Amino acid sequence: MSIYVDLTKAMISEDELVNIYPQIVTAEEALSERSGAGKDFLGWYDYPDTYDKEEFEAVMEASKRIRSTCEAFIVIGIGGSYLGSKAVIDALNSFFANEKDLKGPKIYFAGQNISGKYLNDLFELVKDKDVMINVISKSGTTTEPAIAFRVFKNLIESKYGKEESQKRIFVTTDKEKGALKKLSEEEGYQTFVISNDVGGRYSVHTSVGLLPIAVAGHDIKDFMKGAKDQMDEINGDRSMTNPCYRYAAVRNILNRKGKDMEIMVNYEPEMQMFAEWWKQLYGESEGKDGKGIFPVSVNNSTDLHSLGQIIQEGKRNIFETVIVFDQHQNDMVIPYDEADLDGLNYISGKGMNYVNKMAFQGTLLAHVEGNVPNVVINVNELSAYSLGRLVYFFERACGISGYMLGVNPFDQPGVESYKKNMFALLGKRGYEDLAEMLKKNL
Ligand code: PA5
């Protein structure tokens, strides 16, 4: 099994696992029988089997064309429409990919914020380059990506004209509805579909994630194979060795004991965005009805020098979930130095991955000593295949964990509140009364 959830340092007992098992069975049944809250948004559940093979081939074709044509590929989206692809690309790319001579285009993200500086800087960087874009929005109406799309659509049209722009703009959106779908039909853009039954944060294995990941040069067949193998393994093991059950169980056991904050810990900085994706997945899925475990993340050893203190000795409402990779592709051996003025010769000849592992083990023991339960998720290696597994693992565990918590893990009603207020304050038609009220409160 390539994902193993180690609970030896999680400060829970075997009895607690045994006692919570019936709740896991109930939650899993609600998922597999599609009988729980949010049951219309379970398209991701068996997606590694049921995905549209023709669309997958179209994604492969488009990615080849994009890779051989443009210098800059701009992925426009926010939340579930960008975090997954950014997570996988960052995890697999060289840290300095955009500074290297690549075989394909440099990848940039836009529409994930409302920063004028960000968009202006990106615009200036790519305006004289050969540009293609993929705008991703399920609703097709989200403000942040809509603004970025308008800016880059204008750029592409002014550089290449309307006809050529059709070949440079790729749209991933709903099959039938939304402003983006309508616009794509009118302008003749190639479109990819976000199924009705897959929410944004569960969409990494759909065209939402696949096209950007493929354009970045990563093997999306391996990525899908990882998801499929993970799904088959989970489906074939209904006992407490099932990694999803273990993860969902430990989260709920700890939460019921007052641990209401979960820290995802990485020792590989390329996994920083993966933690951002995970934060959205769990925060948006479970944080409702006055419930939820607040998901935060740290990147060690960097953050041991900033947040290490509060984790070690602060309020004891936290637990950590550490992702550990067993194998690493690249390493740097620490050189021997005759003078040894820095006193580092005791680790000369060792690889930095070894030092990193000792940092992890030392921190684990210290934090457990400081009464912070640690869940350790062991993964074989960092590859497209294992990330495909890891994404599916977290999605499936999230569905189970959310049902155990007693919430609908597939809606996000709270996300709408700020949007309504923003529209009102910006003067959007239809929001006049709300605008009046808000202005009195500002
Ligand atoms: O998970 C979700 O549903 C959200 O994070 C959405 O992905 C995000 O709000 C972007 O929405 P859309 O894809 O409709 O632009």
Residues whose N, C-alpha, C, O or C-beta is under 5 A from the ligand:
A	BS01	PA5	I78 G79 G80 S81 I136 S137 K138 S139 G140 T142 G199 G200 R201
